[in-house]
Amino acid sequence: MSTEIELKLQLKPDAAGRLADHPLLAGIAPQKQRLLNTYYDTPQLDLHARHIAVRLRKKGWQWLCTVKSAEPASGGLALRSEWEAPATPGEIAFDHVEAGDLHDFLEQRRPRLEPVFTTDFQRQVREVPFGESRIELAVDRGWIESRGRRTRICEIELELLSGRIEDIFGLTRQLQADLDLQPAIASKAERGYELFLDLPPAPFRARPAAIDEGMTPVEAFRAIALGCLEHFQRNEAGLCAGGAAEYIHQARVALRRLRSAIKLFAPVLPADFVATYSRTWQTLAGALGDARNWDVLLEETLPPIAAAFPGCRDTRRLRKEAARRAKAARKAIRKLLAVGEYPRLLLEFTAAVYALGDTLPLTLSGFAHDRLAAHARRARKLAARHAELSPEERHRMRICFKKLRYAVEFFAPLQPARRLKPYLAALGQLQDELGMINDHVTAQALIAEVLDHPPGAPIHGWIAGRHVLLIDELPESLETWLAQRAPWR
């Protein structure tokens, strides 16, 4: 078995032609190959469910059988386990797969394997010396096909043959200085399954944190931070394609989770890393927040107001203006994603996360306990004073509970499920209610931007009344949460 360390970058066809003239590649003649690959799975897609890819590859006159794990990638970088051996055309064997459980899993399903999609592409390969490393740079151009459908391949794969992972990022930085290269996270296998299943694009939700007790705090942060980055990147295409409301929401949640993770793990992270990357995402997060606020007003706040006041001209005016401003906010997001600094930020952040090292002798379980307990103490202090909180303090309480929920979710694999589930349910209900209260505060501010009526106008009155009702319901949810036993105790 080998571990494949690979950085994948999307590029446009015209950039592929200019890549060969880059000074870093001067004098390195490419090896040209045509690669025809057939991917196999059971009719129930058992391999896909386990994030495993099995393919037969025709490489010149040679046939290869490859098994790959398909761990999620972030910032374009993927670390995948790979087993590859010579094969006979049309015959799949797993004798070369050394992992016992995986070998047994594959052997049990081998009789039912059938083709699901193919990839057919031309590859130009160069072995590039860079820093202390040897890096294989492959340019792939061709197609993925399944069930009469096809999608284009035009990408660079940088694979570390020997040396340091930092050099892959260094080489990419220099290429990005001259070429439009976007870090990509979807493998050819993943795109092939999407084509086979004819899956429509859909907003992507956060995956559970991939951590365990054997990790150090910094290793856990790395897994969590890259998971947050994956969450954002997988919603990026939806943002660029028009930004349906749920894409906006999920992308915003991804950045909020990422920023929360940086603050949560700040005691074990370098101060300059925390200072830099706590601020770096603010502009993009702010643009997503603007769009989300107008979406909530348009889709959640205004419909019941329109029902309460049918024929109200102000409601129609608000709807029209909210739609205009939501559209403008989406345009601002697309502009931010289109600038050259954005793909460089993805790369730099990923490189910085991989460069982090442990400096404090802490166990992950002990660190998690201390951080969760500190967050919970702050939340309890505010909850005990909820009846006397000002609107500003109530807003701080909402942020405090949100950070606590993210922290509990990040460390969920370390907690006993029987206590974790009711605790998260109570915390989620409380956060939802605090979020609705904040939505009405935000709505009042947005409406004041559009309407010049005094606060006593019907729409202002409806929102103020609803706001009071939500605050009256808050004590019950606070008591439910306070009664829960913290899962980390």
N, C-alpha and C positions, 0 to 999 in steps of 0.2 A: 504494500500500500504506500502511496505517496500522498503528501498534502499539497494541494495546488493552491498557490497564493497568486491571485489573478486580479488585475484591475481592468475593468471593462469601460470603454468610452464610446459614445455614439459620435458619429461624424457625418457630415453631409457628403454626397458623392463628389462635389467639386473639391472639398477639402482632402478627400482621399487621394486625388491626383496630385495635390500640392505637397502632400506629406513626404513623398519621395525626395523632394528638393530640400528638405530641412537639413541644416548643417550637421545636426547630431547623427544623421543617417548617411552622410557623405562617405562614399567609398565602401559602403556595406551593400553588396549585391544581394537582392532578395532571392530566396528559394520559393518557387511558385508551385503550388499544389492545388489540385481539385479534390475536395473532400465531399463525399456523398455519405450521408448518415441516415440510418433508419432507427427510430426510437421505438421501443417495445413496452407494452404494459398488458395487464389482464383486462378483460372486458369490464371489470369493476374498478379499474384504475387503482389497484392496490399499491403499486409502486409510487404513483403520484401522491397518494395519501400519506406515504411514509417519506416523502421528499427525496426519492431515489430516482435516478435516471439510468436506464440501460439502453445502450446503443450498439449497433454494428456499424463500423466505419470502413469504407473503401478508400484507401489512401494510395493512389497509384495502383500497383499490382497487389498491394498488401491489404489484408483484412484484419481488423482489430475489434475485440469485444471490450467495451468500457462500462464500468459501473461507477457512478458518481453520487455522492451525497449532494444535497441541494440546500445547504444552509443559506438563510437569507443574506443578501449583500447590502452594504450601506456605503454611501459615498463612492460607489462603483467597485469597492474592494470586496472580494469573496475569498474565504479560506475553505476549501472543499476537500474531502477525502476522495481519493480516486484509485481505482484498480483497473489495470489495462493489460491485455495479453493478446497474442496472435490468435486468430479465429479462422474457421472455415466458413465460406459464404453460406448464409442462410442458417447457420447453426450457432446456438447460444449455449455457452458453458460457463460455469461459475467456479471452476476449480481454483482460479487465481484470487478469489475473494477470501482474504484471510480471516476477516471478522466472523467468528462462529455463528452468532445470532443472525447476522445479515446473510451469511451464506445459506443457512437453513431456510430463512424467509424466502430467498430467491429460488432455491431449489424446489420448494413446495409449490411455487407458482410457475415454474418454467414450462410445464406442459400447456399452460393456458396463455402464454405470452403471444401477442400478435402485434403487428405494426400499428402505430397510431399517427405518426407523422414523419416527414423526412426533412432534412436540411441539405441543400446543395449549394456550395459556394466555392469561389476561388479564394485561396489564401496566399498572401505574400508574407513570408517570414524573414525577419532579420534578427540576428543575435547582436544585441547592442551592449557594449561595455559602458557602464556608468557608475561613477563612484567606486565602491568596493564590490560591485555586483555585476553579474551577467543577467541580462533581461531579454527574454524573447518578445519581440514586438511583431504581432500578427495583424494584418489588415484583412478582414473578411468581407467579401461582397457577393451576394447571391440571394437565395430565397428559402423561406420555410413554407412547406406545403402540407395540407391535410384536407381530405374530403373535397377536393376541387377548389379549395381556398388557398391563397398564398399571401405572404407578407415579406417585405424586403429586409435583407441583412446588409448593413453597412456600418461596421464597427471596428474598433481596435481592441485587441486583447494584449495586455502587458503581463507576462508571467515571469515570476522570479525564479530563475534557474539556480542561482547561487548568490549568496551575499546577504544584504540587509533589506528589510522591507521598506526602510526609509528611502532607499534609492529608487524604488518604483515611483514614489511620490515626487522625488526630485526630478526624475526624467519627465514625468507628466507635467510638472510645472513649466519646464522649458518648452515642451510641445504646446501647452496652452497659451504661451506668450505669443505664438504666431498663428495658431489654428483654433477654430471654434470646436472645442471638444467638451462634451457633456458627460459627466459620470453617469453610468447606467447601472441598474440593479437587476434587470430581468435577464436571465440566461436564455440561450437559444431554446433549451428544454422547456423552460417556463412559458416562453412565447409560443412554442409548439403546442403545448397543452391548451393554452388559451384559444389557439386557432382550431384545434381538434374539437373542443367543447363549444366553439362559437360563442364564447363568453362576451357579453357587452361590457364596456368599461363601467366600473363601479367604484364608489368611494371606498377607501381602504381604512380599516380601523386598526388600532394598536394591537400588536401581538402581546401575549403574556411575556413578562421579563424572563430571559433565558439565563437565570443565575442558579447557583447551588451553594451549599455551605462550604464546599471545598475551595471556593474562590476567595481571593483577597478583596478588600473593599475597592481597590482601583480596578481590578479585573471585573468586578460586578458593575462598577460605573461604566466601564468600556462597553459591556454588553447592553446595558440599559440605554446609554447615550446613542449608540449605533442603532438600537431598535427604534428610538425616537426619530432618528434621521431617516431610517427606512420608512417609517410611518409617514413622514412628510413627503419624501421623494415619490412614494407610490400614489400620492394624490396630486403630484405636480402636473401630470398630463391633463388631468381634469381642470386644474386651475387655468392652464394655458388654452384649453379648448372652450372656454366660456365661463367656467367657474360656477357650476350648479351649487346651490346652497350647502349641500352636505360635503362637497369637496372643500369649500371654504371652512366649514366647521371642523372637519377632520384635520386639515392642514394647520389650523389655528391651535387645536388641541395638541398636535404633535410638537409644535414649537413651545407651547406652554409647559408640556411635560419635560421637554429637553431643558428648558431654563430652570425648571424646578429641580431636575436631577443634578444640574451643576451646583445649585445652592445647597441641595441636600448633602452632596458628597464634598462640599467645599473644604471641610477639615482635613481631608486626605489628598487634596489636589493642590498643585502649585498655585500660588496667589496670582501670578500673571495669567495663567490659563483661565482662572475663574473671572478675573477682571475683564479679560479680552472677550471671552465667549459668553459672558452674561449680557454684554452690551451688543455684541455683533448681530444678533438676530432681532434687535428691537425694531428696526425700520420695517422689516418684512412682517413682523408680528403686529405692528401698528396698522399696516395696510390691511392685513387680514381681519383685525379687530374692527376697523371701520366698515368693511364689507359685511361682516357678521352682524354688527349692530343694526345696519339698515335692513338686512335680511330678516332679523327677528321682528323688527317693527312692522315690516311689510307682510310677513307670513304668519306671525303669531299674535302680535298686539292689535293690529288694525282689524282683522276679521271679526272678533267679538264686538269691537266698537261700532263697526259698520252694521252689525246685526242689531245693536242697541239703539242706533240712531239712523235708521234707513232714510236714504235721501239726503243725508247731511253733506253739504258741499265741501266742508272742511275735510271730511274723511276722503272724499275723492281727490281733493287737492293733495292731501298727505300721501295717498297711495301713489299718485303720479310722481310726486317729488321724491319719495323714498325709492321708487324704481329707478329714477334718473340717477340718484346718488349711489345706489347700489351698483349700477352699471359703471359709473365713473370709478368707484372703488376697485372693481374688477380690472378695469383698464390699468389702474395704478399697480396692481399686483402683477399683471402680465409684463409691464414695463420693468419692474424690479427683477423678474425672473429672466428677462431677455438681456440684461446687461452682462458684460463679460465677467464682472466681479462675482456673480452668483455661482457659476460652476467652479471658479477658483476657491470660493468660500467652502463649498462642499468638500473639495479636495483637501484644503488646508485644515479644516476641522477634523476630518477623518485621520489625516496624518498626525495631528496633534493628539488625538485620542489614543492612537496606537503607540505614540511615543511616551505616554505616561508610564511612570514606574512607581512601585510601592516604596515609601520611605518610613512608614510607621508600622510597628509590629502589632497590628490589630487583626482580630478575627472578624469575619464578615458578620457572624451572628451577634457578637458583642457590639460592633459598630451599629448594626441595624437597630438593636434594642435601644441604644442610647439616643439615636437620632429620632426614632419613632416616639420614644417617651418624651423627648423635648418638644416635638411638634404637638403631641397630645396635651401636654401641660399648658402650652400657650392657648390652645383651643379651649380647654376647660376654663381657664381664667376668664376669657371673653364670654363663654357660654353662661358662666355664673352671673354675669352682669348684663345679660341680654336685654332686660327690661329697661335699663337706663342708658343704653347705647345711643349715641348720636348716629345719624346716617353715615357719617364718615367712619365711625368706629364699627358700625355694622358691616360696612364694605370691607374693612380690615379683617373682621371675623370671617367673612366669606372667603377671602383670600387665604386665611389661615387654615380653614377647613379644606379648601381645595388642595393646598400643599400637603396636608395630612393625608388626604385620600390618595394623591399621587404616590406619596411615600409608602403607604400601606400596599398599594398595587405593585410598586417596584419590588418590595421585599416579600410579596405574597408567597413565592416558593419556599420561603423559610418558615412560614407560619402554619400552625395546625388548621386544617381546613374546617373542622367542626366549629371553631371559634371565629375563623376568618370570615366565613360567609355571612353570618348575621351582623358582624361588625361592619363589614363593607356595605351591606344592605342599608343599615341605619345611617351610615355616613353618606351614602349615595342619596338617600331620601332628603337628608338635611341639606346637602349641597344643592340639590335640585330646587328646593324651596328658597334657599338663599340666592340662587341664580335667578329665579323668577322675580324676586324682590329687586335685584339689581337691574333686571331687564326693564322693569317699570320706571326705575330711577333714570336709566339711560333713555327710555322712551320720552320721558318728560323733557329731557334736555334736547333731544332731537326734534321733538314737536315744536319746542320753543324756537328752534332755528328756522322753522318753516312757517309757523303761524304767528301772527302778531296779536292774537287775542290775549286778554288777561287770564290769569290762572283760574278764574271762576267759570270759564267757558265749559260747555258740556263735556268735551273730550278730556280736558284736564281733570274735570270732576270725576269722570269714570275711572281714569287711571289712578287718581288719588284714593278713591274708594277701594279699588282692587288692591292697592298697595297696603292699605290698612288691614284688609282681610287677611292678606298673606302674612303680615307681621303677627296678627292675632293667632294664626295657626302654627307659628314657629315654635312656641314653648313645648308643644307636644312632641315635635320631632327632636328637639334638643334633649328632652327627658328620655326619649327612647335611646338616643345615642349615649347619653350619660350612663344609662343602665347597663350598657354592654361591657363585658369584660374584654379588655384589650388582648388581642391574640398573641402579642409578644411577651406577655407576662408569664 
